[in-house]
Amino acid sequence: MAAAAKGSDKKATEHPDYHFIKIVMTDGSEYMTRSTYGKEGDTLNLDIDPNTHPAWTGGEQKMLDRGGRVSRFNSRFGSLSFGKK
């Protein structure tokens, strides 16, 4: 009986804050949804979404270079060769 009483004493902090955030898709479209991500009014920019992921497009993935990540990677590691010489 003591375990049941102890389990029923829920703290207010056990549940995360559930609030509205803005989702920005790769094509620039956006919508509001409720989430536990960040804080009220934050923006979540997606790098991969149903518009670009091959599981939904039925083909090749379109690689978008957001913030120059791919360019930065290629400039740092593009000269490495992994094949036999």
TARATA-V755008 format. One line per field, one symbol per residue. ss: DSSP state (@ for helix, = for strand, . for the rest). phi: phi as a letter, one per 20 degrees, with the letter a starting at -180 (. if undefined). psi: psi as a letter, one per 30 degrees, with the letter a starting at -180 (. if undefined). A space follows every 10 residues. Layout:
# TARATA-V755008
ss = ???
phi = ???
psi = ???
This chain:
# TARATA-V755008
ss = .@@@@@@... .@@@....== ====.....= =====..... ..===..... ...@@@@... .....@@@@@ @@@@@@@... .....
phi = .ffffffeee efefdffdbe cdddffenfb bebebeflcg nfddeeecbg fcfffdembe eeedeemmff fffffedfef cdefd
psi = eeeeeeffik lfffklkjlk lkkjlfgfll lklklgkblk flkjkkekaf ffkffffgbl kkjkikggee eeeeeegffk kflk.
